[in-house]
């Protein structure tokens, strides 16, 4: 039976409390669908960039946006195929629910790996767990150098025992500690033949979402491992030397706290600008005027004739709307005559 060695330190407790407090502040920040989608897409594009750094490739913004939109980017480069597949896996993560699908398990790990490796490795090798005599593929895996080459037990049985420990209700262990221990074991054992690191990132993302710590699937988990790679690797090596997970748990939870704080700040700003501000404006402005302000937050300028066409209204209605927005200092009028814009 798998039983990890660690101590519940004041630092672990304090970090978990901070994450829980921030999570409680995030929950009420419910965004309108369109606003949420904009934020979601912006963060997903950013995460694709961070993954491209893990894969050691240079990616154009246009390519990242196409991948995020589900417009498959055809390329002979395996790295681009991985990013396409990662995006598909994101859709699975977004809808995953352990009570309706499969629980945290080796099966879940293999399923994510199968999505990630589709059209890259032979179908019969998708989701394959290596034998203890086999070495995992080292490419696209900066954790390869840390995996335990001396481990002689059956890999699949060991990983299953870790998952059994995670889903067990016998011990009253906080879920974030369980996620931390699972991460350690997956780095240490590298159970898959292909894509251990990226599949692990996907799994951690999936569990954090299922456990309520990846609200709206907005947490940039790939960025966590990219930004704090050095700290996570160092703490893993130190924990490995002492056969004690404590330091590794502390480091991972601290990195998670920092990313959760960052998500809260962005959500709070978006909520204030798109929900509270709109509520205040609705007292002052009509629906068209509120919508054009949102339109101008992206397009930056508009003419009166464009405003007419946008809302299918008359010249005078457009004139009154725009004049009122100008008088109330929401817009600035520039240009003269036919060259006038707002």
LODRENZA-503040 format. One record per residue (C-alpha): z negated, x negated, y negated. Coordinates in steps of 0.1 Angstrom, whole numbers, padded with zeros to 4 digits, always signed. Each point is the difference from the previous one (the first is absolute). Example, Ala and Ser with C-alpha at 12.3 -4.5 7.8 and 13.67 -1.06 7.14 Angstrom:
BEGIN
-0078-0123+0045 +0007-0014-0034 
***
This chain:
BEGIN
+0000+0000+0000 +0009-0013-0035 -0030-0006-0022 +0006-0020-0032 -0026-0023-0016 -0008+0007-0037 -0028+0007-0024 -0002+0029-0025 -0005-0021-0032 -0009+0012-0034 +0035-0010-0011 +0016+0022+0026 -0022+0030-0008 +0006-0004-0038 +0037-0003+0004 +0003+0030+0023 -0021+0020-0026 +0023-0011-0028 +0031+0010+0020 -0016+0034+0008 -0009+0006-0037 +0036-0009-0011 +0014+0022+0027 -0021+0029-0013 +0015-0006-0035 +0035+0000+0014 -0002+0033+0019 -0001+0023-0030 +0030-0017-0016 +0026+0024+0014 +0034-0006-0015 +0029+0025-0004 +0026-0006+0028 +0026-0016-0022 -0025-0023-0016 -0015-0010+0034 +0035-0007+0013 +0008-0023-0029 -0033-0019+0005 +0005-0001+0038 +0036-0014-0004 -0011-0026-0025 -0028-0012+0022 +0023+0000+0031 +0026-0021-0017 -0027-0024-0010 -0012-0002+0036 +0035-0006+0013 +0001-0030-0024 -0033-0013+0014 +0014+0003+0035 +0031-0019-0009 -0023-0028-0012 -0017+0001+0034 +0035-0002+0016 +0008-0028-0024 +0031+0016-0015 +0011+0007-0035 +0007+0036-0006 +0018+0017-0029 -0017+0030-0017 +0030+0021+0008 -0002-0008+0037 -0038+0008+0001 +0007+0034-0017 +0027+0009+0024 -0022-0009+0030 -0028+0021-0014 +0023+0030-0006 +0010-0001+0037 +0036-0012-0009 +0003-0024+0029 +0011-0034-0012 +0025-0013+0026 -0004-0038+0005 +0002-0026+0027 -0032-0014-0013 -0029+0009+0024 -0024+0000-0030 +0019+0029-0017 +0000+0019+0033 -0038-0005+0002 -0004+0014-0035 +0021+0030+0009 -0021+0006+0031 -0032-0005-0019 +0010+0027-0023 +0006+0023+0030 -0034-0009+0013 -0015+0009-0034 +0012+0036+0006 -0019+0000+0032 -0031-0014-0017 +0003+0027-0027 -0003+0028+0026 -0022-0016+0026 -0031+0019+0011 -0020-0013+0029 -0011+0035+0010 +0036+0013+0002 +0018-0031+0012 -0014-0030+0020 -0035-0014-0008 -0004-0037-0010 +0011-0017+0031 +0023-0026+0016 +0026+0028+0002 -0001+0004-0038 +0004-0037-0005 +0030-0001+0023 +0015+0031-0016 -0001-0017-0035 +0014-0031+0015 +0029+0019+0016 +0009+0016-0034 -0001-0035-0017 +0021-0016+0027 +0027+0026+0003 +0036-0014+0000 -0015-0035-0003 -0013-0008+0036 +0012+0015+0032 -0012+0035+0007 -0019-0010+0031 -0020-0025-0020 -0010+0024-0027 -0038+0003-0001 -0004-0025+0028 -0034-0016+0005 +0002-0037+0010 -0016-0015+0031 -0027-0026-0007 +0024-0027+0011 +0026+0011-0026 +0000-0011-0036 +0008+0025-0027 +0030-0004-0022 -0011-0022-0029 +0026+0010-0025 -0011+0024-0028 -0036-0007+0010 -0022-0022-0023 -0029+0007+0023 +0017-0015+0031 -0019-0033-0004 -0034+0019+0004 +0006+0018+0032 -0022-0010+0030 +0023-0019+0024 -0030-0005+0024 -0005+0037+0006 +0007+0007+0037 -0010+0036+0004 +0025+0028+0002 +0010+0006-0036 +0007+0038+0003 -0034+0007+0017 -0018-0020-0027 +0017+0018-0028 -0007+0033+0016 -0037-0009+0002 +0000-0008-0037 +0015+0035-0007 -0025+0016+0024 -0027-0016-0021 +0016+0013-0032 +0002+0036+0012 -0034+0000+0017 -0027+0022-0016 -0028-0018+0019 -0006-0025-0028 -0004+0013-0036 +0024-0026-0015 +0018+0006-0033 +0037+0004+0004 +0008-0028-0025 -0019-0024+0021 +0020+0011+0031 +0033-0005-0019 -0011-0035-0010 -0010-0009+0036 +0033+0014+0013 +0019-0021-0026 -0018-0031+0012 +0008+0006+0036 +0037+0007-0007 +0003-0033-0019 -0019-0018+0027 +0018+0014+0030 +0035+0007-0014 +0006+0025+0028 +0037+0008-0007 +0030-0020+0009 +0016+0007-0034 -0011+0008-0036 -0038-0003+0006 -0008-0005-0037 +0021+0028-0015 -0010+0024+0028 -0036-0008-0006 +0004+0008-0038 +0016+0033+0010 -0029+0008+0024 -0027-0008-0026 +0019+0021-0025 +0002+0029+0025 -0038-0001+0008 -0011-0003-0036 +0021+0031-0008 -0014+0019+0030 -0035-0010-0009 +0004+0011-0036 +0003-0034-0017 +0037+0001-0008 +0002+0031-0022 +0035+0014-0001 +0013-0031+0019 -0001-0017-0034 -0020-0031+0009 +0022-0031+0001 -0013-0015+0032 +0028-0026+0003 -0010-0012-0034 -0036-0004+0011 +0011-0025+0027 +0025-0017-0023 -0024-0004-0029 -0031-0010+0020 +0018-0019+0028 -0019-0032-0007 -0035+0016-0002 +0006+0021+0032 +0014-0030+0019 -0029-0023-0010 -0026+0026+0009 +0017+0006+0033 -0001-0037+0009 -0037-0003-0010 -0009+0031+0020 +0019-0014+0030 -0021-0032-0001 -0033+0019+0001 +0012+0029+0022 -0014+0023-0027 +0021+0026-0017 -0024+0004-0030 +0018-0022-0025 +0034+0015+0009 -0012+0035-0004 -0014-0009-0035 +0032-0015-0011 +0023+0028+0012 -0022+0027-0015 -0001-0018-0033 +0038-0002-0001 +0002+0037+0009 -0025+0008-0028 +0021-0018-0026 +0032+0018+0010 -0019+0034+0001 -0013-0007-0035 +0036-0008-0011 +0013+0032+0015 -0027+0020-0018 +0009-0015-0034 +0037+0008+0004 -0007+0035+0013 -0025+0007-0028 +0025-0012-0026 +0028+0021+0016 -0023+0031+0002 -0011-0003-0036 +0036-0004-0013 +0016+0027+0022 -0027+0025+0006 -0027+0000-0027 +0024-0009-0027 +0024+0028+0010 -0029+0024+0001 -0008-0009-0036 +0037+0001-0010 +0004+0035+0015 -0021+0014-0027 +0023-0015-0026 +0034+0000+0016 +0023+0022+0020 +0012-0009+0036 +0033-0015-0012 -0017-0023-0024 -0025-0012+0026 +0029-0006+0025 +0021-0019-0025 -0029-0024-0008 -0002-0007+0038 +0038-0005+0000 -0003-0024-0030 -0027-0021+0017 +0029-0011+0023 +0032+0004-0020 -0015-0011-0034 +0023+0020-0023 +0018+0033-0002 +0024+0018-0025 -0002+0036-0011 +0032+0009+0020 -0014-0017+0031 -0032+0021-0005 +0021+0031-0002 +0018-0007+0033 -0032-0012+0018 -0017+0034-0006 +0031+0022-0005 -0012+0012-0034 +0016+0007-0034 +0005-0024-0029 -0028+0016-0021 -0025+0001+0029 +0007-0037+0007 -0003-0008-0037 -0034+0018-0003 -0014-0016+0031 +0010-0036-0010 -0011+0006-0036 -0034+0012+0011 -0005-0030+0023 +0010-0023-0029 -0024+0017-0024 -0029-0003+0025 +0008-0037+0004 +0010+0003+0037 +0035-0013-0008 +0017-0021-0026 +0034+0009-0015 +0024-0028-0004 +0036-0003-0012 +0019+0023-0023 +0026+0028+0004 +0016+0000+0035 -0017-0032+0008 -0035+0016-0002 -0022-0003+0031 -0037+0003+0009 
***
